């Protein structure tokens, strides 16, 4: 059996394997961090694994404080509070500890600790990132405790602008963590529903990256393998969270999704972002809800890719329909809501959501061009459950 432990340097340095969390203090010292601020969410702060990491750092001479005042869909107030604690505590680096919300907050805090401009000046539009003072961005160690967003290998954060109820993508190349510790043992306690939702997020990232129209064969290869890992291992880890090989493969799939979507995403994320911003729904679950409706909208353009993908996945039907049926079966297995109505979305919000989705940066790399009208049509199908 192939070893599931190795050191990777693409897209950044990744220490992958069971019990690699024991290297956290060494990673900090490698980056010359002596007083890190560990950023996590309120539920993770209370868990034994977090307390153990803090104690281990203390034993190694690293005074580590914790910041956990973040929402499941973090907003600018969370980032500001984190920046204030970082400065007040005279910290010199950040440990991003958790799932997507913690990762997004931590990376945004790392960016903003040395900036004088507001965070929205660094929205991922054009070359906004060049306005940042890059030398003041704090070094980051990322430790994922879910297998979904892959934010540990990303150069951006999704932050809610609470004044507009909009999710915005904040970007800078130096927001990419310098060292990532991927330890499958940290995710064994995830409950089945969170395992499923985060796993479907990883699948959505890989799937949309593969379907995006830009030329990037390296991203395509990573995305396809990430999808295959999700097919083979996500159902197993959903049924048995203690399956460490399955946990390891899904942790890989999550990182592969975020690595591959530098090629682009699409309407799954465009539609999901406004819903999450307004209703505070779980991002992976929302992606899974809208996924088949977006697939059908893009069918004419992606059918050839789906035929190839169905062969790789070993599906019975080597066709678009085969892939769609597989996705629907996964959603049913994981009890994913079938419609937006099941998510308690108000139909009256769909017109506004379609405008927000059209402005989302992910819309521009959907396989078929989409504006507010097209996105409204998909929203309506998803609300009514029309496949």
N, C-alpha and C positions, 0 to 999 in steps of 0.2 A: 504494500500500500504506500502511495506517495506521501512523503512528509508534508504536513500542513504548517510548517514553520520555515520562515525565510526572511531575509532582509531585502526590501525593495527600494528603488530610488526613482520610481516613476509613478505618479508625477512629482512626488517629494519623497523624503526618506520615511519609510514605513517599517516599523518593527512589528512583525506579524507572528502571532503564535500564542498558544496557551501559556498563561502565567508570565507573559512579557510585561505585565503591569508592574512587576517587581523592578523594572528598569526606569521607572518614572523619574526618580531622583537623578539617575545618571543622565537621562535625556535633558533635564534642566541644567545640569552642570555642563553638558556639551554645548548648550546655547548661552552659557554664562549667566543663567538666571539664578539669583540667590534668594529672592523674596517673591515667589509667584503668587498671583491671585487666581484661585481656582473658581471658575464660573460654571454653575450648574443650575438645575431647576429645583424647586422646593421639595419635590418628592425624593429626588436622588440625594439631596443633602442629608437626609435622615438614614440612608441605607448603610449597612456595615461596610460595604466595599469602599464607600467614599470616606468614611471615618478611618478605615485601614490605610488608605492612600495618604491621608493627612498625617497620620501617625508615622508612617514610613518616611515621609518627607522630613518630619520633625527629627526623627532618629538620624537622618543624614544631614542635619544642619540646615534644612530649608524651612524657614518660617513661612507657612502657607496659610493665608486667610481664604475665606470662602465668600462668594457673592451668589445669591440665589433668587434675587428679587426679579424674576422674569415670568412672563406669561407663556402659554403654549404656542401662541403666535406673537413673538416679541415685538415690542413697539419702541419708539424713540425714547420714551421716558425710561424704559428698562436700560437702554444703552447709556443714557445720561447718568443714571444712578450708578451703573457699573464704572463709568469713567471717573466719577467723583470718588468712589471707594478706592479705585486704583491709585489716584493721585494722593488722596489723604493718607493712604497706607504706604506711600513711597515704594510701590511695587516696581519690578523691573522685567516682568514677563507674565504670560497668561497660560493657564492650563484650561483648555476647553473640554469640559467633562460632561458627556451626556448625549442626547439625541439632537435633532435638528434645532430645537429652540435654544438649547444651551450653546451649540456650536455657532449659530447665527449671531447670538448676542455676544459671545466671546470674541468672535472675529471683528464684529463691529466696534466693540470696546477697544480692541487692539488698534484698530485704525484711528479711532477718534481721540485717543489719549493725548496726541500731540497736534491736533488740528485746531484751527480757529474758525474755520467755516462750519456751517451747519451740516449735518449728516446728509441731507438731501442734495447737497452740491456734488456728492459722489455717487449719485444714482448711475446705474449702468447705461448711460446714454452717451454716444459719441466717445469723446476722450475726456470726460469729466474727471476720471481718476487722476489725470495728470495735474489737477489742481491741488492734490494732497501733498503734504510734506512727508515724503516717503521715509526719510531717515528717522522720523519720530514714531513710526509704527512699531508697536511692541512685538517681541518674538512670541510665537504661539506653539504650544504643544497640544495636540488634539488627542483625546481619548474617547472614542465613540462607545456608547453603552446601548445603542440600538443598531439595527442593520437595515437602514432605509435611505436616509437623505444622502449619505456619502459626503456630507459637508466637511468632513475631516480632510478631504483632498480637494476642496474647492477654494476658489479665490473670491467668493462673493457671499453676501448674507441677504436673506429676505427679511425685511423689517417693515412693520406696519406703521404707516403715517396715520396716527390716530385722529388727526384733524380732518382727514379726508376719507378715513376707513379704506385706505388703499395699501396693498402690499407693494413695496418697492425693492428692487434689487440694487444693493450697494456693492460696488466692485473696486478692488485694487489688487494688482498682482501680488503684493506683499501680504495680503490677507491669507494667502496660502500658508497653512501651518508648516513650520520648518521640520518638525518631527511628529509623526503619528504613531501611536501605540494601539494596535488592533489586537485585542485579547478576547477570544471567543468566550472565555470563562466569565467575562463581565456581563454577558447578555443571557445567561442561562435562566435567570429568574424573570425574564420578561413574560408577562401573561400572554396567552394565545392570541387575544384580539390585537394587542400591540405588535406582537410578532407578525401577524398577518398584515396589518395596516402598513407597518414600516416595510415589510417585504414587498407589498404591492407598490410602494413608493419607489423602491429600488428597481422593480420591473418597469414602472412607468418611465423612469429616467433612461434605462437602457433602450426601451422600445422607441421612445420619441427620438433619442439620439440616432438610432438605426434608421428611422424613417425620415429624419431631417434631410433636406435636399442638398446641403453643402457637400463638397468633396472632401472626405476625410477618411480614407480606408483604415487608418489605425484606430480611429474612434469606432468605425463600423465593426471591426474585429473584436474590440473590447466589449462593445454593446451586445453583439450576438452571443458571445460567451457568457456575459452577465445574464442574459435572458435564459440561456440553457441551464445555468446554475439555479436560477429561480425555479424553473420547471422541475428540476430534479430534487431540490432540497427544501424549498419552502413548504410544501405539504408535509414533509417529514418533520421539520422542526416545529410546525404548527401543532402537530399531534404529540410530539415529544420534545419539549424545550430543553431537556438535558442531553440531547443528541449533539455532542460537541463537534463531530465532523460536519454535521448539517449547519450548526451555528457558524463554524469557520467559513464554509462555502457561502453562506448568506452574507456574512460580514465582507467577504471578497466582492460579492455581487453589488453590494451597496457602494463600495469604493469605486468599482468599475462603472457604475451608473454615473456617478459624479465626474469621473475622469472622461467618459465618452461624451457627456452632454456639452463639452466645450464646442462640439459640432453644432449643437442647437437642440431646442426642445420643440414644443408645439402647442396645439390648442388644448391638450389635456391640462397642461399647467396654466394656460391663459384663462381657461374657464374655472379652474380650481382656486386660483389666487383670490378673486373677489369674494367667493363664498367663504373662504377661510378668514379673510379680513373682516367680514361683517358678522359671520355666525360663529367664528372661532372653532370651526370643525377641524378634525385631524386631517392634515394635509394628505397623507397617504391614502386614507379612506376616501377622501373626496376625489383624489385622482382616480381611484379604482371605480368609483361610481360613474364618472363621466367617460372613462376610457372606451367602452365599446361604441358609444355614440360618436366619438371622434374618429374611431377606426372606420366606421361606416361612412362618415362624411369624406374621409380621405381614400376610400376604397379604390377608386379608379387609378390613383397615382401610386398607391403602395401595394397593389395586388401582386406584382412580380416579386417584390421583396418578401411578401408574406409566403409565397410559394417556396422560396428558398429557405425562409425561416422554418416553415413547417417540416421541411426535410431534415434540417439540423436538429429540430426538437423531436423528430420521430413521431409526428402526429399521424393518425390514420388517414385523414384527408389532407393531401398535399396541396393546400389552397388557402386563400384568404379566409374562407368559411371555416377551415380547420383551425386556424389561429384564433378566430373570433370565438368559436365554440370552446376552445381551451380557456380563454380569458373568462368567458361567462361561467364555465365550470369552477374556476378558481374563486370567482366572486361568490358563487353559491356555497362553496365549501367554507368560505370564511365569513359567511353571513354579512356580506357587504350590501349596503342599501342599493336597491336596483334603480331608484329614481331620485331626483332632487326633492320631490315631494316627501319621500321617505326621510330625507335629511331635514325636513321641516323648513325648507326654503320657501319663502313667499313668492308666488308667481309674479306679483307686481314688481319685484325687484329685478326681474330678468332683463328688462330693457336697459336699466342703468348698469347692470352687471356686464352686459354685452359691450357697452361703451368702455367700461373699465378693462375688460378682457382684450379689446382691440388695441388699447394703449399699452398693454403689458408687453415687455420686450420678447417674451417667448412666442408671441403670435407671429412674429416676422419670419420664423423658421419652420412654421407648419408646412407640411408637404404641399398643400394646396393653399393659395392665397386666401386669407380670411380677414374680413373687416367686421364691423359691428353687426351688419345684417346676417352674415353667415354664422357668426357666433351666437346670435340670438336664436337662429334656427336650431342650432345644436342644443342650446339651453332648453328650448321648448321640447325637443325630442326627449331629452334627458329628464325633463320634468314629468312628461307623460308616459315615459317608458316605451317609446316607439322605436323598435329595432328593425 
